[in-house]
Amino acid sequence: MTESAAIPMTKRTQTPSQTVGPFFAYGLVPSQYGYDLKSLFTPVLAQAHAAGEHIRIAGQVFDGAGQPVVDALVEISHADAGGQPVRSPAQAKASGFSGFGRCGTGTLSQAFYAFDTIKPGGTASGQAPFINVCLTMRGLLVHTFTRIYFADDASANAQDSVLCSVPESRRHTLVAQRSMQGGKPVYRFDIHMQGGQETVFFDL
């Protein structure tokens, strides 16, 4: 037998922390985690020339013990400022708005996620503006779905059929609070997986 050739040492990067694969955050947003691969979608949904009010959606994902989850994958999708969905890559390129974004919570300080986007318009008469959220994290075999509504759209929220179908005592878990940071509107939306402040999730 001949002696095997020495294997060159390479730079070691962070390995997935989920106990159940596949490892969504690392596979779907590799550039955020420092891998030399391009992410198909990023946390930036709106370019500078996109029409509408430019906002940031930010928050944390908390587990049942109230601890921030550092390896969750948050995906959002929503209509443009006129309430219309993005129907093609060509439309997204021309408008500067992709309509879909991904962010891993292990990429920002204190396990935050953050998206730079535009505030959506209502997609139908009587429907409040909202953002769809899909969440995957360790221990979840099936992803979960929820929605983000906006606190400053109180009158529209009061008429929204989906939001009104949620018990009144729990509707606040779907409403993002607005503040101004650095001259830009920021909506804080935390996701609680369990506990007294558990976020309302939808069975789709």
C-alpha positions in Angstrom: 0.0 0.0 0.0 1.2 3.5 -0.7 0.9 6.2 1.8 -2.1 8.5 1.3 -1.3 12.0 0.1 -1.6 14.6 2.8 -4.9 16.5 2.8 -4.4 20.3 2.7 -5.8 22.2 5.6 -8.6 24.6 4.7 -10.3 27.3 6.7 -13.0 26.0 9.0 -16.4 27.8 9.0 -19.3 27.5 11.4 -21.2 24.3 11.2 -25.0 24.1 11.4 -26.4 24.0 15.0 -29.9 22.6 14.2 -30.5 19.1 15.5 -32.8 18.3 12.6 -31.8 18.9 9.0 -31.8 20.1 6.4 -30.0 23.2 7.7 -32.2 25.9 6.2 -30.4 29.1 7.3 -27.0 28.0 6.1 -28.3 26.5 2.9 -30.7 29.3 1.8 -28.7 32.4 2.9 -25.1 31.2 2.6 -23.7 34.7 1.9 -25.0 36.0 5.2 -23.1 33.3 7.0 -19.9 34.0 5.3 -19.9 31.1 2.8 -18.5 31.8 -0.7 -21.9 31.1 -2.3 -24.6 33.5 -3.6 -27.9 33.8 -1.8 -30.8 33.7 -4.2 -32.8 36.0 -1.9 -31.5 38.5 0.7 -33.0 40.7 3.4 -33.1 43.6 1.0 -36.4 43.5 -0.9 -36.4 47.2 -2.1 -33.8 49.1 -4.0 -33.4 52.8 -3.7 -35.6 53.5 -6.7 -38.5 51.3 -5.6 -41.8 53.3 -5.2 -43.4 53.6 -1.8 -42.4 54.3 1.8 -39.1 52.6 2.5 -39.2 50.8 5.9 -37.3 48.3 8.0 -38.9 45.2 9.6 -36.9 44.0 12.5 -37.2 41.7 15.5 -36.2 38.5 17.2 -37.5 34.9 17.4 -37.9 33.7 20.9 -38.2 30.0 22.0 -40.4 28.7 24.8 -37.9 29.7 27.4 -37.9 33.3 26.2 -34.4 33.0 24.7 -33.5 34.4 21.3 -33.2 31.7 18.6 -29.9 32.1 16.8 -30.4 29.7 13.9 -33.9 30.5 12.6 -34.7 31.4 9.0 -37.3 34.1 8.5 -38.8 34.6 5.1 -41.2 37.4 4.1 -43.3 38.2 1.1 -45.8 41.0 0.4 -47.4 43.2 -2.3 -45.9 46.4 -3.5 -47.0 49.9 -2.4 -50.0 49.7 -4.7 -51.1 46.4 -3.3 -50.0 44.4 -6.4 -47.9 41.2 -6.2 -44.6 40.9 -8.1 -45.3 38.5 -11.0 -42.0 38.1 -12.7 -38.2 38.6 -12.3 -38.4 41.3 -15.1 -41.0 43.2 -13.1 -38.9 43.0 -9.9 -35.8 44.3 -11.7 -37.6 47.2 -13.3 -39.5 48.2 -10.1 -36.6 47.7 -7.7 -38.8 45.6 -5.5 -38.5 41.8 -5.3 -41.5 41.0 -3.1 -39.6 38.2 -1.2 -36.7 38.2 1.2 -34.8 35.8 3.6 -32.8 36.5 6.7 -31.0 34.2 9.1 -31.2 35.2 12.8 -27.6 34.1 13.3 -26.2 36.9 11.2 -27.0 40.0 13.3 -26.2 41.1 16.8 -28.4 39.6 19.5 -30.0 37.2 17.0 -32.1 39.9 15.3 -33.5 39.6 11.8 -34.0 42.7 9.7 -35.5 43.4 6.3 -35.3 46.6 4.2 -38.4 46.9 2.1 -41.4 49.1 1.3 -44.7 49.3 3.2 -47.2 47.3 1.2 -50.6 48.5 0.1 -53.8 46.6 0.8 -54.3 43.8 -1.8 -58.1 43.9 -1.8 -60.9 46.2 -0.7 -61.4 45.9 3.1 -58.1 44.2 3.6 -55.4 45.9 5.7 -51.8 46.0 4.5 -49.9 42.9 5.7 -46.7 40.9 5.3 -46.6 37.1 5.0 -44.0 35.4 7.3 -42.7 31.9 7.0 -40.4 30.6 9.8 -38.1 27.6 10.0 -35.9 26.8 13.0 -34.3 24.1 15.0 -36.7 21.4 16.1 -39.4 22.3 13.6 -40.1 19.6 11.1 -42.7 21.8 9.4 -42.4 25.5 8.9 -44.9 27.9 10.4 -46.8 30.8 8.9 -47.9 34.1 10.4 -48.6 37.7 9.3 -47.4 41.2 10.2 -49.9 44.0 10.4 -49.0 47.6 11.1 -50.0 49.5 14.3 -50.5 52.8 12.4 -53.1 51.1 10.2 -55.6 50.7 13.1 -58.7 51.6 11.2 -57.9 49.2 8.3 -56.8 46.5 10.8 -60.2 46.7 12.5 -61.9 45.8 9.2 -59.5 43.0 8.1 -61.3 39.7 8.0 -58.3 37.6 8.7 -57.1 39.7 11.7 -60.7 39.9 13.0 -60.9 36.1 12.9 -58.2 36.0 15.6 -59.4 36.3 19.2 -59.1 39.9 20.2 -56.8 39.1 23.2 -54.2 37.7 20.8 -54.4 40.1 17.8 -51.6 42.3 19.2 -49.1 39.4 18.5 -49.6 40.1 14.8 -49.1 43.9 14.9 -45.7 45.5 14.4 -45.0 48.7 16.3 -43.5 51.7 14.5 -40.6 53.9 15.6 -38.1 56.1 13.8 -34.5 55.2 13.8 -31.9 57.2 11.9 -34.7 59.0 10.0 -36.2 55.7 8.7 -39.4 54.0 9.9 -38.7 50.7 11.7 -41.4 48.3 12.6 -40.5 45.9 15.4 -42.1 42.4 15.2 -40.9 39.7 17.6 -42.0 36.1 17.1 -42.7 34.1 20.2 -42.9 30.3 19.6 -44.6 29.5 22.9 -45.6 31.0 26.2 -48.0 33.7 27.3 -47.0 36.0 24.3 -47.1 33.2 21.7 -47.5 34.6 18.2 -50.6 33.5 16.3 -49.7 31.1 13.6 -51.9 30.1 10.7 -52.7 26.6 9.4 -52.1 26.9 5.7 
